[in-house]
Amino acid sequence: PGDVGSEGLVAQLVSELCREFPNKFESHPGPDQLRKVKRPIRSLILVTDLIGSGNRAVRYLDAAWNVFSFKSWWSGRGTNGIAFDVVAYAATPAGKAFVESHRLAPAVRIVAECPTIDTALSDDTAAEIKRVCISYNPQTRTADALGYEGTGALIAFAHGAPNNCPRILHASSQSWAPLFA
């Protein structure tokens, strides 16, 4: 069996909220389920641990936008429609800005900003760290040596490091053992 990462932890939190407040929260409702709910649904919330590049959250929002019912509900958000929220423990500045720029105008709520190689270090130090990450990349593809889409996230969780982090932190090879497997 595979290891359960952040998706399992987040799913558990959502399940706990739904059990504790069954009249307030629904877990993973689709449009058909929302049409059957007797109380008004005011917000759809995407819950995640990290917004790195922002691509995953934007794909979720795009999927909602492609459903005509969601478009209709969203257009009435000022009076009785639905709003979109993204809740994350951390977000890179670029990822957060990308999600906030989506046409659904989601409110993005985070606990902490996720530092990256570029935001936490001076230009000279960042360049040197990137060189080391590329030189010691435990996998052959250099395109993602700094993490998914070159994010260079500098964060780790109890369950491991996300793929937005430099690969030397979380990927292994025959000659490399990661700090955060």
SVG drawing of the C-alpha trace seen along z (x, -y; Angstrom):
<svg xmlns="http://www.w3.org/2000/svg" viewBox="-35 -42 62 44">
<polyline fill="none" stroke="black" stroke-width="0.4" points="0.0,0.0 1.1,-3.5 1.8,-6.1 -0.9,-8.5 0.3,-12.1 -1.3,-15.5 -4.4,-14.4 -5.2,-11.9 -4.7,-14.4 -6.8,-17.1 -9.5,-14.6 -9.6,-13.6 -10.0,-17.2 -12.8,-17.8 -14.5,-14.6 -14.3,-15.7 -15.8,-19.1 -18.7,-17.4 -19.3,-15.0 -19.2,-17.8 -21.3,-20.2 -23.5,-18.2 -25.9,-21.1 -23.0,-23.4 -20.6,-21.4 -20.8,-18.9 -17.8,-16.9 -17.0,-16.8 -20.4,-17.8 -21.0,-17.7 -23.6,-19.8 -26.3,-17.2 -25.8,-16.8 -25.8,-20.6 -29.1,-20.9 -30.7,-18.5 -29.4,-20.3 -32.3,-22.2 -30.2,-24.9 -28.4,-27.5 -24.7,-26.7 -22.8,-30.0 -19.3,-28.9 -17.3,-26.0 -14.0,-25.6 -10.9,-23.9 -8.8,-22.7 -5.1,-21.9 -1.9,-22.0 0.2,-24.0 -0.4,-26.2 2.9,-25.9 2.5,-26.8 -1.2,-27.1 -1.9,-24.8 -3.9,-22.2 -6.2,-24.8 -6.7,-26.5 -7.6,-23.2 -10.3,-22.7 -11.7,-26.2 -11.6,-25.6 -13.5,-22.4 -16.2,-24.2 -16.3,-27.0 -17.1,-24.4 -20.3,-23.4 -23.2,-25.7 -24.9,-25.4 -21.8,-26.6 -21.5,-29.6 -25.2,-30.4 -24.7,-30.1 -21.5,-32.1 -23.2,-35.0 -25.5,-35.5 -22.8,-35.5 -23.6,-39.1 -27.1,-38.3 -27.7,-34.5 -25.2,-32.8 -22.1,-30.8 -18.5,-32.0 -15.3,-30.1 -12.6,-29.9 -9.2,-28.2 -7.9,-27.4 -4.3,-26.3 -1.7,-26.1 0.9,-27.8 1.3,-29.3 4.1,-30.6 3.6,-34.3 3.4,-33.3 1.0,-30.4 -1.3,-32.5 -1.4,-35.3 -2.1,-32.8 -5.0,-31.3 -6.4,-34.8 -6.3,-35.9 -8.7,-33.1 -12.0,-34.4 -14.0,-33.0 -12.1,-35.4 -11.6,-33.0 -10.7,-34.2 -7.4,-32.6 -6.8,-32.1 -3.5,-30.9 -1.7,-30.5 1.8,-31.2 3.6,-32.3 5.8,-29.5 9.3,-30.7 11.0,-29.8 14.7,-29.8 14.0,-33.1 12.0,-34.8 14.0,-33.7 17.6,-34.2 19.6,-36.9 20.0,-36.7 23.6,-35.5 22.8,-32.9 19.7,-31.8 21.8,-31.3 24.3,-29.1 21.6,-27.0 19.9,-26.5 23.3,-25.4 23.7,-22.8 20.1,-21.6 20.6,-21.1 24.1,-19.5 22.9,-17.0 19.5,-16.3 18.8,-12.7 16.8,-12.2 17.8,-12.7 15.3,-15.3 16.9,-18.7 13.7,-20.6 12.2,-19.9 15.4,-19.9 14.0,-22.9 10.6,-21.2 7.4,-21.2 7.6,-24.1 10.8,-25.3 9.0,-26.5 11.9,-25.9 9.6,-25.8 11.3,-25.6 8.8,-23.8 8.3,-20.3 5.5,-18.7 5.5,-15.8 4.4,-13.5 7.2,-14.7 8.1,-17.4 5.9,-18.4 7.0,-18.0 7.3,-21.8 10.5,-21.5 13.9,-20.9 14.3,-17.2 17.4,-16.8 15.1,-17.2 12.5,-14.5 13.6,-12.3 16.0,-9.4 18.3,-7.6 20.9,-4.8 23.4,-7.4 21.1,-9.8 19.0,-9.6 16.6,-12.5 16.3,-14.4 12.5,-14.2 11.5,-10.9"/>
</svg>
